[in-house]
């Protein structure tokens, strides 16, 4: 019996539905005067909207 679907077909199907994942890093000054960083991964509909994402501590 022959295979109906190849591995390539499966991976193409997944890629069409995925939203791009972006790592956002925000730096801020702490009370002690040192710089601290917050990191988070966010899935976006459009990469152009990355400026509008807000992360808070």
N, C-alpha and C positions, 0 to 999 in steps of 0.2 A: 504494500500500500504506500503511495507517495505522500510526502508531507504537503499539506495545504498552505501552510504559512511558514516563511523563513524567519530567521532571527532578525534580518534587516527590516522586514516588514513590521515586526513588533516594535523595534526601536524607533522607526519613523512615526508610528502611531502615537507613541508616548511623547515624542518631541513636539508634536503639533499642539498638544493640550497643556503643556507646561508653561508656567509664568516664569520669567527670569528672576533669579534670586540675586540680591545685591547685599554686600556687606557694608554697613554704614558705621563709621567711626567718628565720634564726636569728642573733642577735647574741651576741657574746662578747668578753670583754676579752682583749687580747693581752698578751704579755710586756712590750711597750713601754708598756702603760697605755692604749693607744688601743682604741676599739671597732671590731671587724671583723665583717663579715656574710657568711654563707654562704647562697646561694640555690640551690634545686633545684625541679624540676617533678616531681610524683609523680601517678600515676594511682591513684585509690582506688575501691574497690567502694562505699563509703558515706562521705559527707562527714562524718558524725558521728565517724568514726575518725581524723580529722585530728590530734587531740591525741595519739594513740598513735604517730605517725610520728617516728622518731628519725633525725636527720642528724648526722654527726660530721665533724670536720675532718681 
